[in-house]
Amino acid sequence: MIYFWVLTIVICAVMLGSAIMALYHKSLAVTVIAAGLVSLLASILYLILAAPDVAMTEAAIGSGLSTVMFFYVLRRMRGGENG
Amino acid sequence: MVKKIFALIALAGIAFMLWGLFKSYRHQETLPRTSRYYAQKGPDELGSANLVTSVVVTYRGLDTLGEVTILFSVASIIGFFLKSRTQRELKAEGFRETSELLHTSTAFLVPIIFLFGAYVFVGGHLSPGGGFQGGAIIASGTLLLFLATPTASRGKTIISLVESVSGVAYVGIGIAGIFLAAGFLDNRILPTGRFGTIFSAGAIPVIYSLIGLKVGAELSAILYKLKDAKEDE
């Protein structure tokens, strides 16, 4: 039981850290990766909370597909990284 | 400055709403009435081993239809606004040659990924997973294909055909439920079978397979459009 508590707290801390990084990092590529990391850790959290169905959706769509879609969009706005 | 004040006000509003939710939270030892009904009657009524699936596909099937509709409208809006490059423009742009490693691993992995996606949505009534998850896994396989061959343009017709056929069949099964069973999207138009086997739970595996195909085709179509999009308008 104590193991799950520690794991949950560590995951939450890393999630908060990467969410702040997603907001404030200078490079947009790094922020997209950080946002994907938030989703990936959220899916682990769902698994700990005994919701495997939600965890699968979050892992596949949140951290997989949406990250890639952000990269496609990033390529389209080449030259306007600050805009 | 004004912007910051607005952000602070919005933040305070969200904090207020969440505080109300937090304060009204009481730890419950028993399930609320609706959940108790689902948990106790669900397996006998619908015959699905995964209770989440029986709620998502049958008890709250209308919500799932709504989600599929939202995804469909998103895909059509993206297709409407993005101009795609022609095949010649794609070739002219001259993509960097993809590496041998990516090519080989794609040829090896993509069939396995597709198979796993199909397993996830076909077995959605037995184990965790279902249409949306399986569809997303299939779309990630398609993505790997696109990464290996950026100039590819085959399969567009198949994707749109699968998408429309499965969408129509999904609604058709829903309407069949009105006539053959208790109501729209009722799964008991087919026999519920033996609990825990692959051919059980009535129409749930059929509906979830159709949703999986539709979601997979839809997300693949979105990826296709983003891949072929023109750089500037």
Interface residues (C-beta under 8 A of the other chain):
Chain A: P52 D53 A55 M56 T57 A60 I61 G64 L65 V68 M69 Y72 V73 R76 R78
Chain B: N50 V52 T53 V56 V120 P128 G129 G130 F132 Q133 A136 I137 A139 S140 L143 L219 I222 L223 L226 K227 A229 E231
